Structure formats: structure tokens, C-alpha cells
């Protein structure tokens, strides 16, 4: 059966959206209106989603990318229609490019300006670019 996942419950997890096909683990309760999520425990990227290709100047393997530190950032802007946006890492002046495919692979459908996130970042030929986006709350828990 369906489970109602209210936006506030998702925001309590530290995420404003979820990509189509992502796996979600929740704690639920039965109400008069049906089953509702009361807490998000985990969000997994969509199964089978290929890791987005970073530009050709980046030589890290997937294992190297997973070992990068999660840097605290705020979303400067993100335009789902254009397929990209930018974030700012706290204490650093330059923008970090965020591509929609990286976002989807990370389990997000969209980002809002001002949203706090964690970014794994590499240096590309045109500057810093995110290779993974995580909710800041989940980054703190990990």
C-alpha cells in the first residue's frame, strides 16, 4: 500500500526532495487516513543509476571519490530546467558547480536556494565541481 510522506518529515531528515526511483527507509504509523511516515531513516540513490561522468581532467576512481571529505555548503541557486546550479562552501569564495545528474545520482530531485548540503568536490578544468550531494543532516549523522 501507499505511504504518505509529508514534506515536513522529509525536511526533518534534511532533504527537500527525492529522486524518482530512490529507496527510502521510513518509520511509519497507522492513522485514520492510512499509513504515514513519521521519520525518514535513510535515502538511497536510484538503483542502477550510473555514476555521472565528471570532466576528462578528473582522474579519480569511484573509490577515491567516495573517500573525499564532505564539505559543508549552501545552495546558491539551482535550476532544474537548465540542469545545473551552484553552491558555496563555507569559508571559500569560489562557486561549486552542481550538475543535475550528480544530484539525481545522490538521491535528490531538486535543490532550493539557501539549502544546507554536504558536497564531495573535485577540481575540474573549469573549477570546483560536486561529485556527490548529501543532506547536511545525514552527513552529520555519518
C-alpha positions in Angstrom: 0.0 0.0 0.0 1.0 3.6 -0.3 2.7 5.5 2.5 2.2 9.3 2.9 5.5 11.1 3.2 4.8 14.7 4.1 7.3 17.3 3.0 7.9 18.3 6.7 9.0 14.7 7.5 11.4 14.8 4.5 12.7 18.3 5.6 13.3 16.9 9.2 15.7 14.4 7.5 17.5 17.4 6.0 16.4 16.9 2.4 13.9 18.9 0.4 13.3 16.4 -2.5 13.9 12.8 -3.5 14.8 11.5 -7.0 12.4 9.2 -8.8 13.3 5.6 -8.1 15.3 6.4 -4.9 14.9 3.9 -2.0 13.6 5.4 1.2 13.5 3.7 4.7 10.9 5.3 7.0 9.3 4.7 10.4 5.5 4.7 9.9 2.3 4.9 11.9 -1.3 3.9 11.0 -3.7 6.8 11.0 -7.4 7.1 10.2 -6.3 8.2 6.7 -3.9 5.3 6.2 -0.2 4.7 6.7 2.0 7.8 7.2 5.8 8.2 7.5 6.8 9.7 10.8 10.5 9.7 10.3 12.9 9.2 7.4 15.7 6.9 8.3 17.7 6.6 5.1 17.5 7.6 1.4 19.4 5.6 -1.2 20.1 6.8 -4.8 18.1 5.1 -7.5 19.2 1.6 -8.2 21.3 1.2 -11.3 21.9 4.9 -11.7 25.3 5.3 -13.4 27.8 7.5 -11.7 27.8 10.7 -13.6 30.9 11.3 -15.7 33.0 14.2 -14.5 35.1 16.1 -16.9 38.0 14.4 -18.5 40.6 16.2 -16.4 39.4 14.4 -13.3 41.3 11.1 -12.8 39.9 9.8 -9.5 38.4 6.3 -9.3 34.9 5.8 -7.7 36.7 4.6 -4.6 38.7 7.8 -4.5 35.6 9.9 -5.0 33.8 8.2 -2.1 36.8 8.9 0.1 36.6 12.7 -0.5 35.6 14.8 2.5 32.1 16.1 2.7 32.3 19.9 2.7 29.5 22.0 4.3 27.8 24.2 1.7 24.7 26.3 0.9 23.0 26.1 -2.4 23.5 29.5 -4.2 20.9 28.6 -6.9 19.7 25.5 -8.8 17.6 25.5 -11.9 16.2 22.0 -12.6 15.1 23.1 -16.1 18.7 24.1 -17.0 20.1 21.0 -15.3 22.6 22.7 -13.1 23.3 25.2 -10.3 26.0 26.3 -7.9 26.8 26.1 -4.2 29.1 27.9 -1.9 31.3 26.0 0.6 31.5 27.8 3.9 34.8 29.8 4.2 35.6 29.6 0.5 34.9 32.3 -2.1 34.5 30.3 -5.3 31.3 28.6 -6.5 31.0 24.9 -6.8 29.2 23.6 -9.9 26.4 21.1 -9.3 25.0 19.1 -12.3 21.5 17.6 -12.2 22.9 14.1 -12.9 25.1 14.3 -9.9 22.1 15.4 -7.9 19.9 12.5 -9.2 22.6 10.0 -8.5 22.8 11.4 -5.0 19.1 10.7 -4.5 17.8 14.3 -4.9 15.3 15.6 -7.4 15.9 19.3 -6.8 17.6 21.9 -4.6 16.4 25.2 -3.1 18.5 28.3 -2.8 19.9 28.6 0.7 19.5 24.8 1.4 22.3 23.4 3.6 24.0 20.4 1.9 27.3 18.5 2.1 29.3 18.2 -1.1 32.1 15.9 -2.2 34.1 18.1 -4.6 36.8 17.6 -7.3 38.8 20.2 -9.2 37.7 20.2 -12.9 39.1 22.1 -15.8 36.6 24.9 -15.2 36.8 24.9 -11.4 35.4 23.0 -8.5 32.5 20.6 -9.2 30.4 18.4 -6.9 30.6 14.7 -7.5 28.1 13.9 -4.7 25.5 15.8 -2.8 24.3 14.7 0.7 21.8 16.3 3.0 23.7 18.1 5.7 21.8 16.4 8.5 22.7 13.0 7.1 26.3 14.0 6.7 26.4 14.9 10.4 24.9 11.5 11.3 27.5 9.6 9.2 
